[in-house]
Amino acid sequence: MWEAFGEARLPIIQDRPFAYDLTISGAARVSTYSTIGQTFTYQGSLNYAPVRDIRFRGTYAEAVRAPNIGELFGPQNQTFLFVDDPCSQDNLNNGTDFRVANCAALLGSLGLSPEQIQGFDGATSASIPGVAGGNRNLTEETARTFTAGVVLQPRFIPGFSLSVDFYDVRIRDAVSTPSLQVVADLCVDQPTLDNVFCAAIDRNPASVTAAPGVVNGFRLQPQNVAEFATRGIDMVLNYRVEPGDLGLFNFRLTGNYLDRLTFIPTPGGDVVDSKGTAIPAPEWQASFDLTYAKDNFGLNYGVNYYSGVLRTTNELIAAQPDRFPEEFIYFKDRWVHEIQASIAIDEGFTFYGGVNNLFNQTPDVGSFTIPVSPQGRFFYAGARVNLPSF
């Protein structure tokens, strides 16, 4: 492998009226890998501050990630898994518009009769044997990113700063290792059965009278899927103030609004909308911290929040809006409060203690992990010791 790169930063205007700072920068890199060949990446950015208190910034970049050793050369290991067959009669309407026709064609190609296809169940009483490992045919991922934002640091409010950034990221040929369930679903949810997912699933032919058409084997490996895309807004607000001899107060709020999170499993396939689902991919996220310090004493209070997320997929809700009672469509919001206090005995010894999940929020009905873990409220204490260098 060899690489060559270059970067430049050019201050165009400095300390002029309505142009306190105007700077452009760029970078490029060429890399050659023994596994995937040559790649090229680049980045360009613009920073403009009309006055010292406000700065506008923007960046456009193309980046790549070569598949790692495990993704390429991981050994094929046997595993056993269960799958809820997407071609079962109970599941035919839980996928894309292609599923019904694709399942009929798939089962028909195995020799099943129309009557067998119409009554197909697909259930198995035991786990299915298969293999999981690397994929030597992987290529690089390519990401194109655009960000634009503003930073406010007004001199008339000392210690205050606010940054707001818009981001838009698209990843093509992304490396992903889907689960057996995802592989089975994506096989029949594409415009055609000629895809990498169907090639990874084996089914019994009609000659197997006990379970014709049932999945009897699989191969799980990383694949270069078509595209991931996300878009949203990040925000960070920080205010640091020392009112007289009362000590130091620091307020910090970070937040994110998720406008889009989509996945296209193969070129031409339906877009899978993951925004607001239990990946988790909440529409809104935020965390707030209030820190107080005076002399050798410190106190911190924090709260983490994210908005409620769907219990299932956007696609299933759209296809079957009455499947869930209204009160059970979403998992409830996450609200986790934390508090910690510390006291320094001297420069080398500090005691601390606190409470996590202060108000004992618990998982929602039907979940062990969403919106919080089942651990509940817990207390902790400890000490930090700085030892002199030996």
N, C-alpha and C positions, 0 to 999 in steps of 0.2 A: 504494500500500500504506500502511496505517496500523496502529498498534498501541496498545494501552492495557494497563498492567499494574500490579499492586500486590503488595506482600509485607509480612509482619509477623512479628515474633519476640517471643514473650511469655515472660519468665521467671516461672514460676508460684511456685516455692518455691526459696529459696536459703539455704544454711548452716543447715539444721535437722537434728535427729536423723533418720537414715535417709532424708534428703532433702537431700544436699549440693547437688544441682542438679536441677531439673525444669523443662524448657523445651520449649515447642511453637512451631512456626513453620509458615507457609504462604505460598503465592504463587499467583497466577493471571494469565493473559495472554490477551487477545483480539487476534487479528490478522486483517487482511483482505488478500488477495492478488488481483492482477489476473488471475491464471491459474486459481486453484482456489476463490476465494471466502473465506469466513470460517472461522477455526479458533479453538478454545478449549482451553487447557491449564491444568493446576493441579498443585499439589504440597503435601503436608503431611508434617511430620516430628515426631518425639518423641525427646527426649534425657532420660535419667534416670540420675543418679549417686547411689546411696544413700550412698556415701562417696567420698572423693577418688580412691581407687585403682581403682575400677571404674565403667564407664559402659555403659549399654545404649542402643541407638539403633535407630530404625526410620523408614522413609520409604515413602510410597505416592505415585505420580505418574502423570500421563498427559501425554505429550508428542507432538508432531507434527513431521513434517519435510515441507516442501513440495518437490515435485520441482524440480530445478535446471534451468537453461536448456538444458544439453546433453541431459538426459533428455527434456525437452519438445520442443525445437526443433532437435535435431541433424539435419543434412542426411542424406538418404538416399544412401548410398554403396554402390557395387557391390562385392561380395566373392565369393570362390569357396571352397567348403568341401566336405569329404567327410563322409558320414554312414553309420553302420552301421544299416541299416534295421531298426527294431524288429519289423516285420512279416515279416522273413525267417524261414524255418522254424527256423534255428539260434537265433533270438532270442526266439521266441514265449514260451518259459517263463522268460525272464529279467526279467519285469516283474510287474505286479500281476495279480490274478485277472481283471481286465477286459480284458487285452491280447488274448487269443485271439479273443474275440467281437468286440471293437472292430476288430481288423485284418480279420476276415472281412467285417464290415459295411462298412468303409472301402473295401476292394478291390472288394467287390461293387457298391458305389455307382458305381465307375468303369467297370463293365461287365465285370469279369473273371469268368470261369466258375469253378465250384467246383473244377475240375481245375487251373486256373491259380492259384487261391488256395492250394490244397493244396501246390503245388510252387513257390510264390513265393520268389524269392531276394532281389531288391531291390538287388543289387550294381551299382555303376556303375564304369566304367573311367576316368572323368574326374571332376574336381571339379565341384560343382554351383554354377551361378550364382545369386546372390541379392542382397539389399540389407539394409543395417543402418543404423539411424538412430533419431531420437527418436520420441516418442509424445505428441501433444498432448492425448490423452484421459486422461492420468494424473491421479490425485487424491493427496491427502496420505497419508503413512504415519502410523499411530497406534500408539504404544507405551505399554503399561501396565507399570509396574515396581514391584516390592515388594522392599525390602531390610530386613534385620534383623540386628543384630550386637552384639558386646560388645567393649569395649576395656579391657585390663588394664594398669595402670601402678603396680605396687605400690611404695610408698615404701621398703619394707625391701629392695628390689633396685634400687638407683639405676642409671639408664641402661637399664632393661629395659622393653619395651612389647610387647604382643601384641594384635592385632585379628583377629577372626574374623567374617565377614559372610556371611550367606545372601542369595542374589539369585534373583529369579524375574522374567523379562522376556518379554513377549509383544508381538509386532509384527504388527498387522493391516494389510492392504492394502500390504504392503511393496513397494517398487520394486526390481525385479530384472531384469537383462538375461540371460536364459538363452542358452546356446550352442545351435547347431543340433542337436546330439545330444540335449540336454535337451529341446528343443522337440519333436523327433520322438518321443522316448520318452513325454513327458507327454501328447501328443496322444492316444495309444492306451491310456494307463494310468489315465485318468479314468473315472468312472462313465458318462459320455456323451461322444460325439464332438463335441457342441455346446460347444466351449470355445475360448478364445483361441489355444491352441497349434495345434489343427488348422487354424484360420483362417490360420495363418502358413506352412503347408506346401502346396506344389502338387505334384501327381502326374500322370503320364501317364495318359490314358484308355485303355480297351481298344483303341481304334482305332489306337493307336500300336503296331504289331505288333512292333517291335524290342524295346521295353522297357515293356510295359503295367504300370501301377501304380507304377513307379519314381519316386522324388522327382526333380522337374525344376526346382524353384525354392523360394525361401523368403524370408521377411521377418523379420529380427531387430530387436526393439525392446523397450524397457523395458515391464514390465507390473506392475500392482498385484496381486501374488499374494496368496493367502489369509492365510497366517500363518507367522511364524517364532516359535519359542519356545525359551528356554534357561533352565536352572536349575542352580545349583551353589553352591559355597562357596569364598570367597577367604580367604586367611590371610596375615598379615604378622607376622613376629617379628623384633625388633631388640634387640640388646644392645650397649651401648657402655660400655667399661670402660678405666680408666687405672691399671694396677697399679704404684704407686710411680713410679720414674723409667724404667720399661721402655718407655714410649710409649703410644700410643692403639691399642686394638683395637676393631674394630666388626664384629659378626656380624649378618648380615641374611639371613633366609630368607623367601621368598615362595612361595606355592603355590596351586593351584586344583584342586578336584575338580569335574568336569563330570558332573552327574547327568542332564541332558537337553539335547538339541539336535535339534529337529524342524522339519520344513518341510511344510506342506500347500499344494500348488501351486494348487489351486482349491477353492472351497467344496464340501464333500462328498467331496473326493478322499482317497485313502489317505495316511496320515502317513508321510513319509520320515524315517527315523531316522538321523541323521548322527553320533550319539555314537560315538566310538572309530574313526572312519574317517579316511582319508588326506586330509582337506580342508586342513590337518590339524585334527582335533578329538579329541585324546587324552583319555582319562578322567582322567589325572593329569598335572599339570605342576608343576614347581618350579624355582627358581633359588636358589643359595646364594652369598653373597659374604663373604669374610673380608678386611678391610682393616686394614693396620697402618701407622701413621705415627709418626715420631719426628724431631724437628727438621726438616731439609730432605729427608728420605727418606720415600718411600711405597711400599708393596707391596700388591697386590691379587690374590687368587686367587678365581676364580669357576667355578661349574659349572652348566650348564643341562640339565635333564632333562625328557623327557616319555615316557609309557608307549607301548608299541607300538600301532600302528593297523592296522586291516584294510586289506588290499590292494584290496578291492572294497566293495560296499555291504552293509549289514546285511540288506537284503531278499534279495539274491542268495545270501548265505550261508544264510539261512533256507530259501530255496527249493531250493538245491542244496548241501547241507552237504558232499557228497563231491567237489565240483568241484575243490578245491585239496588237495594233500597237507597234512597237519596242520602240518608245519614251515614251510609257505609261506602260511598264512592271514593272518599278521600281518607287517608290517614291524617290524624290531627296535626296541627302545627307543633313545631319543636320550640320549647322554651326551657333552656337549661341555665340556671343561675349558679355562680360559683363565688366563693369569697376566700381570701387568704390573708393572713397577717404574718409579719416577720419582725424580729428584733435582733439587732446585731450587738453581741456582747463586746466584741472588739473587732479589729480588722480581719481576724482569722476565724471567727466563730459566729454563726447565725442560727437561731432557732426559727422555725416556721411551722405553721399549721393552718388547716382550712377545711372547708366543706365543699364537695362537688355535688352537683344536682341538689342544690339547697332545698328546693321545694318538692323534691321526691317525685319528679315527673316519671311516669311509667310508660311502657310500650302501649300502643293502641290495641284495640280489640283485634285479635287475629294475627298479631305479629309479636315476635320476640325481640326485634331490633329497631323498629320504627315507631316513633321518631327518636327514641333513645334505647340504650341497652337495658336489660332487666336488672342491672346491678342496683339501681336506685340511689338514694342519698348515701354518701359515705364520707367519713371523717378521716383525716390523715394528719400526721405530724412528723417532723424530722429535723435534722440539723445539717448544716453545711460547714465543712472545715477546710480552710485553705492552709495546706502544709507548706512550710518554707522549702525552697528548692534544696535538693541534696547536693 
